[in-house]
Amino acid sequence: MPLVMPDLKPITPEIVMTCLALFILVADVFIKRKETLALLSIIGMAAAAFTFALPGALNTTFGGMFISDGYSMFFKIVFALNVILTILISVKYLAVERVNFGEYYALLLFSTLGMMIMASAGDLIVLYLGLELMALSTYILAGFIRYDMKSNEAALKYFLLGSFASAFLLYGISLAYGLTGTTNLDRIAMTISEKGLAGKPALTLSMIMIAVAFSFKIAAVPFHMWAPDAYEGAPTSVTAFMSVGPKAAGFAVIGRVFLMAFPMVRAEWVAVFIPIAIMTMAVGNIVALSQTNIKRMLAYSSIAHAGYALLGIIAGTADGLASMMNYMLIYAFMNMGAFAVIIMLRSEGFKGDAISDYEGLSKTHPLAAALMLVFMFSLTGIPPTAGFMGKFYIFMAAINAGYTWLVIIAVIFSAISAYFYLRIVMNMYMKDPKETVTLTTSPSMGLALAITTVAVLAIGVLPAKVIYLARVAFP
Amino acid sequence: METNSMGFPILSALIFLPVAGAVLLLLIPRSKEMLIKAVALSVSILAFIISLPLFSGFNKATHAMQFVERQAWIPTWNITYYLGLDGISILFVLLSTLITILSILISWESIKNKVKEFYISVLIMEGAMIGVFCALDFFLFYIFWEAMLIPMYLLIGVWGGPNRVYAAIKFFLYTLVGSVLMLVGIIVLYFHAGRTFDILDLATRTYPYQLQFWLFWAFFAAFAVKVPMFPVHTWLPDAHTEAPTAGSVILAAVLIKMGAYGFLRFSMPLFPEAARAMTPAMLTLSVIAIIYGAVICLAQTDLKRLIAYSSVSHMGFVTLGIFALNTQGMEGGILQMINHGIVTGALFLSVGVIYDRTHTRQIADYGGVASVMPVYASLFIVFTLASIGLPSTNGFIGEFLILLGGFTANQPAGVLAATGIIIGAGYMLWLYQRVFFMETNAKVTGLADVNMRELVTLLPMVILVFWIGIYPDTFLGFMHESVRHLIERVNTGGAPGATTIAKTVSEILQ
């Protein structure tokens, strides 16, 4: 059999990213100013994103193992935005934390590369490869502040529970392979319908194992235990990165695997995801009410948002998936914006991550407070912000698929969430400052805030374009 | 794209002029307080002037929407930017633009901290309020309806009284829970009607009774909280009491009208059968609100709280009139909304005037104010009597029509509601007596009478009180056609045959 060179065009972005990450790793040795590395990473990422649009980029290659389609492309845009915004908010912050090392940028890029591979995986093995690349890089990033106990703890917890999840995934994959004799998603689906495997306990078990593993990744209840500690302990910029990237990647593979490989057992996996979604919304929103640390609060908020996004998967329609994708994009903007403000409060000798640190912020720093207000209302889902459009689309898709009762539960929890998001607003606007908070600002931070604020408001007022993009991305 | 006959998008201008004004304020340095106030006032006056052609250019001979603007907004979901006014909504737009000017005037000296943010909130509020009354696309309506929560939450929470934080969050959560249930209802309706949010289109269709029933209650959750109707009214006394004067005025004059407006614009034309069937329940809740609100007023020791509870009672009249489902009741209900906006708005403005001087809301801290501030006392008595509903004031016209309609529709309801007026006279006159007569309290001696700014603020209200009281047709004339059309729809819409609650319950149980 002659060796045929596979079509490399669809995989160009990943190749560019790999070269870029390796280059940053090497360049770190020679470049003393780490800001230069940040700049190079952003330029490289933008170049990789540019290759998304090259002719022939949308195709399947490596014998169906790697799928580059509108769906994966949309997620890759989210990942690119995520990493660029993370780098922008990290530059000054790393110096404040005294961990200004070049590996940081290389790890961010490797992790993003992992996510991109996950989004494009047409084969369970490729999926696992991407997932591990993403996860391992993120574990290191979570523990990036070596001298800080909490950061170490975050990394260790994240690592242990993450490995646990990987084991589940491998178990699920091996069961699926054992039953169908293939790891290709399309062929798994075909074999299931040809051999009439639907309803077999082993297949259901395999599906549940895979669902559990992904639930870990998106921090869905009851597999969320790692999230609050990891989010609180990790460097704030990494928390921001983790709360958007791996979660979006997790949703990308959930959408792909369950709708592509397991359409025959849809009833079963919907039955698994519905209680998970309800618990996720309930625990995320209710536990967030009592938090005193804003990073921890946003960790629970991030759990809750995974619950809303799961409704899109449960709906299982083209609109459902599009609404989930749309939500991830919007969530990336609003969550990154909120974390950018949190990072600004961190200064030499001042942690700035307690909710009480926000008291009177509108008096001392009116602009920062106003931006935080926008992000908090967006996270609550109050129009005219992007957060509302995101939720609205998900609710619409779920109701259209017949899950009106589930949406009623979701809107009630969404109303409850107003309480803890507004607590930040209340602290900023309705209380007097206790101590003077100095903001750590930088041009790159300003740019990140400008991008996120404009995006949150613009998508809130004129969402047509974004919604259209998400809708056509799904075949 | 469709533009209106004036060749000028007047409604968009009304909505976005205040928003643009707010953005302009954002750019003015914080230290220039005088400039900030001047800009805010000019913007609100300009908006009022722009709204005047609506008054003169409105064609009263048709129920059709006027000044219509329509443009595609989110084509994927078939959502349009669709605005228009009919005889039901036009008066509220005018009320909103007027009230905003007065709110800014009354806050001129009393708001001392975060001045910039205050006026930004008030202007954004104005834009959102006008948007709610103009929107003819359900999605657009919901955007304005919810967006309003943000500035109002800030107005109460930042510039309010001692217990403001609690009142603000209570207001926010009550309203939000109601609204999100309506949101679910809106989406269900959207899919049932074949993917459209066009309110006028939706209101021409017939829906199965089961669906009407559930959606009626989903919408009820949102509107009843806003009105507020009896079991869900508890946010209102707190919010009204703790809000700064401008906040109370906007809340009382415009915000709580949106609930009743929602019933008229959505619940009735969309779900006529359910509306008919639920009439007994609605009338009962209205009568409870009227009497309960009035009785509670008698026990109040706080000026603003008393007026707040009187709102519960007065809004009970409004819902009674609306759900009488006949011409008198409905026109009376709409007129009474305007009246209540004027009178209660004016009462809150008046309380603001004296609160700025004494910084107390306790009735016991007053007494003998009439001898210290005679001009103020005479203005206040006008509003007191209008609130009671004395003939020749606007309150009389509204309440008379409502009782007429209510009595025609359901005699016991009409009779019981009338007792509310008697209690109303009791608590308002007693309030007036305790504050303005009796011996002069040491805390009020030497207070200055109303100044020019305050007089200018209150005078338009006095004029409106008598104008509507003596020649209501100027205002009723706007609504005749629209109300006739609405009643036609409610009473003939849906399948023939009377539906009762008993029948409904048995159907649901099956």
Contacts between the chains, C-beta under 8 A, distances in Angstrom:
chain1	res1	chain2	res2	distance
A	362	B	114	7.1
A	362	B	117	7.4
A	363	B	114	7.8
A	366	B	30	7.5
A	366	B	117	7.8
A	377	B	150	5.9
A	382	B	146	5.5
A	382	B	147	7.2
A	382	B	149	6.3
A	382	B	150	6.2
A	382	B	176	8.0
A	383	B	142	7.1
A	383	B	143	4.3
A	383	B	146	4.9
A	383	B	147	5.2
A	384	B	143	5.7
A	384	B	147	5.3
A	388	B	143	7.7
A	388	B	146	7.2
A	392	B	183	7.6
A	395	B	183	7.1
A	395	B	184	7.0
A	395	B	187	6.0
A	396	B	77	7.4
A	396	B	187	5.3
A	396	B	190	7.5
A	399	B	184	7.0
A	399	B	187	4.7
A	399	B	188	6.0
A	399	B	191	6.5
A	400	B	191	5.4
A	404	B	184	6.7
A	404	B	188	6.2
A	407	B	184	5.5
A	407	B	187	7.5
A	408	B	181	7.2
A	408	B	184	5.6
A	411	B	180	3.7
A	411	B	181	6.8
A	411	B	183	6.3
A	411	B	184	5.9
A	412	B	177	7.0
A	412	B	180	7.2
A	414	B	180	6.3
A	415	B	173	6.6
A	415	B	176	4.7
A	415	B	177	4.6
A	415	B	180	5.3
A	418	B	172	6.2
A	418	B	173	6.3
A	418	B	176	5.5
A	419	B	169	6.7
A	419	B	173	6.6
A	422	B	153	7.2
A	422	B	169	6.3
A	422	B	172	6.4
A	425	B	153	7.9
A	425	B	154	8.0
A	426	B	157	6.3
A	426	B	165	5.8
A	426	B	168	7.6
A	426	B	169	7.2
A	429	B	114	7.9
A	429	B	117	7.8
A	429	B	154	6.4
A	429	B	157	6.7
A	429	B	158	5.1
A	430	B	157	4.8
A	430	B	158	5.6
A	430	B	164	6.9
A	430	B	165	5.3
A	430	B	168	7.5
A	462	B	73	7.9
A	463	B	74	6.0
A	464	B	73	6.7
A	464	B	74	4.5
A	464	B	75	6.2
A	464	B	76	6.6
A	467	B	74	6.4
A	467	B	76	5.0
A	467	B	77	7.2
A	468	B	75	7.7
A	468	B	76	5.3
A	471	B	76	5.7
